[in-house]
Amino acid sequence: MGVFIKNDDQIAQMRVASKVCARAHEMLQKHVRPGVTTLELNAIAEDFIRSNDCKPSFLGYRGFPNAICTSVNDEVIHGVPSLRKLLSGDIISIDIGVCYKRFHGDAARTFAVGSVSEKYQQLIEVTEGAFFAGVKYCTTENRIHDISNAIDDFVKPFGFGIVHEWCGHGVGQQVHEDPQIPHTRQEKRGSKIRQGMTLAIEPMINIGTGDIFMTDDTWTVITRDGDYSAHYENTVLITDGEPEILTLC
């Protein structure tokens, strides 16, 4: 496919999509509490996205049935919203894609439900920290795998597992574009980072090992050891200077 370098008009569309995505996360965080169902969170998000003249990127994407992904506890990514009620002590990773006109913004957050253990709170914080460790390398002096190596170097001292089967990616006119961005250390530095790239960097970090498998619904990916997983993602614009994180309020 090749890397898609965006022009000013395309970046402007992505800014709108990304801002709505960020605001949707900000709003959903207020609704994440014991007793709420993941399907209710999905409805809130979809209504908000559509009320801002945008569309949910994930709805119907390769047959996905809902507007957002809701992955609880040992669910790593692509959890399907349902009548499952959140409980105090759970953690939930919410992945949201928003399309404005023809371009997308993509971001994920992991939230604590009620009171969680220190171990799981640390998992959430380390996963977010891993993103910010990687984004420092999103400049034209670096290469894609410099991002990967920075994430790996940040996470490993905590003893957590890094999911390697699923990667970050380019995002823009498509939800998933080139290049792929691994979150584990790579032997080579990868392709050069270029101005006008838009990258979705999204470390997925597990309390235990990085081993995962897919459930029978053919969507939900869970940890093989049954322990908790966290996910943090933003859409990042490569500029001629410091990177711009589009999906932060």
N, C-alpha and C positions, 0 to 999 in steps of 0.2 A: 504493500500500500504506500509506504513512504511517509515521512514526517510532513504534516500539514502546517505550514507557517501562516499565521493569521495576519490579515491586514487590519487597518484601524476600524473599519465598519464591523468586521467580524468580532474583533475584540470588544467593541461597544456592546454588541448583542450578548457576548459572554459575561460582560460586567453586570448586565441586567439580570440574566439567569442566575449568576452566582450570588448576587445580592439577595434575591428572593430565596435562594437555597439557604443562605446563612440565616436569614430572618426566620425561615421555617424551623430551623434547628433551635434557634433562640426561643421561639414560641413553644415548640414541643417539649423543651426542657421543663417548662412550667407545668406541663400536663403529665410528666413521668412521675407516677406515684403509685403506691400500693392500691390494687383494685381496678386500675384502668386496664383495658384490653389492648393488645397490639393492633387490633382492627379499628378500635376507636382512635388510636394515634394516627393510623393510616388515613382515616376519614378527615381528621383535623388538618393533616398536612395537605391532602389533595384539595380540600376546599380553599385553603390559604393560597396554594400555588395557582389555582385557576382564578381566584379573585384578583390576582396580580397579572392577569393577561398572559400567563405562562401555562405550560403543560408539564405533567409529571413525565420525566424521561423514561422511567422504568416500566410504566404501565404498558403492557403488551410487548415489551422488549423481549424478543425470543420467546414470547409466550408468558412472561412473568405476569401474574394475575393482579398485582396491586401497585399502588403509587410509590411506596417506599419499602425498604427492607428493614425488618425488625428482628434482630438476632439476640437472643436472651441466654445469658450464662455461658454454657459450653457451645452455643451456636456462634460460629466465627463470622460468617457473612451469608447474605442472601436468604435470611429468615423470612418466611412468608407470614404476613399479618393474619391473625386468627382471633378466636374468642378466648385465648389464653390470657388470664389475669396476672398482672405483675404482682410480685410479693416483695415485702421489705427484705433486703439482703440480696435481691437480684441485681444484676447489671444488664443493661440493654444497649446494644449497638444499633444505631439508626443510620441508614445510608439513604441519602436523598439526591436524586438527579432532577434538574429543572431545565426545561427548554424554553427559550424565548426566541420567537421567529424560527430560526433554523439552527441555533447554537445552544450548547449545553453548559451547565455548571454542575459540579459533582462534589459532594462533601459527606463525610461520616463523622459521627461523634459517639462516644460511649458514656452513658449516664448511670449513676448509682440510683437505685430505687430504695428510698427510705434510708435506713442505716445499714452500711455494708462493713465488712471486716477491713482491717488495715491492709491486709494482703491484697484484697481486690481493689481498694482505693489506690494502692501503689501501682497496680497493674494499669489502671486507667491513666494515671499520671505519667508513667513510663512510656506508654503507647503514644500519648500526645507529645511527650518530649522527644520521642524517636522521630516523629514528623519534623519537628523544628531543628533537630540535628541534621536531618537530610536536606532540608530546604536551604540551609546555609550554602550548599554547594550548587544551587540552581542559578549559576551565573555562566556567562559565555566563556569564561576561562577554564571551565570544567567539563567533564563528560558524565554521561548518564550513570555509569556505575560508581562514580565518586559519591553520588547520592546514596546508592545501595550500601556502599562500604561504611559511610558515616552512620547510617541507621543501625547496621550490624554492630559497629563499635560501641554505639551508645547503649544498646540493649543487653549485650552479652554479660557485662559485669553484674547485672541484676539476676542472672540465672534463669531468665524467662526464655521460652521457645519462640522462634520467629517462623511464621508460616511462609514457606517458600514456593508452594505450588501456585499461589495467586499473587499477582504483581500489580504495582501501579501502572499507569498507562497515559498516553496522550488522550486529550478530550477536546472536543470542539464541535464540528458539524456532526460527528458521531459520538456516542457515549464512550466508546472505546476506540482509540486510534493508536497508531505507532507514536512513540516507541514504548516498548514494555520496560517497566522499572522494577527490577527485583528489590527485595528488602533485605537480602542476605549478601554477604561478601562475595564478590566476583573476581575471577582471575584477571580479566582484562578490564580496561576502563570504559569500554563501550563507545557509543557514538557521541559526537561532540554536541554540546548544548548550544542552541542557536536562538537568537532574538526572535520573538514572535511565536515560539513554541508555547503551548499551554499543556501543563502536566498535572495529572491527578496522582499525588503521592499518598499512599494509604497503608502504612504499616499495620499488620494484624499480628498481635502478640498474645501468646498463651502463657498461663501460669506454669504449665508443665512443659512437655515437648512441643515442637512445632508440627507434630503429626496430626493429620486431619483425614476425614472421609466425608462423602456425600450421603445424605439420608435418602430414604425411598421416595421422598417427594421430588427428587431430582433437582432441587434448588438449594436446600439448606445444607451448609457445610458445617460440621461440628468437630470438636477436638476428639482425637482418638482415645485419650485418657479420661475424658469426661470432666476435666477441670475447665475453669473459666477462660474466656478469651475477650480481648478488647480490640477496637478498631478506631483509627483516627485518620481522617482524610481531608485534604483541601485541594482546590483547583488553583494552580500557580501559573502566573504569566512570567515568561522570561523577557526581561528588558535589556537595555544596554548598560544597566547598573544592577542595583539590588533587585531580587525577585519581588513580584507583587502577588500577595495572597488574595485572590478574588473573593473567596468564600468566607471571609471574616467580616463581621459587622463592624 
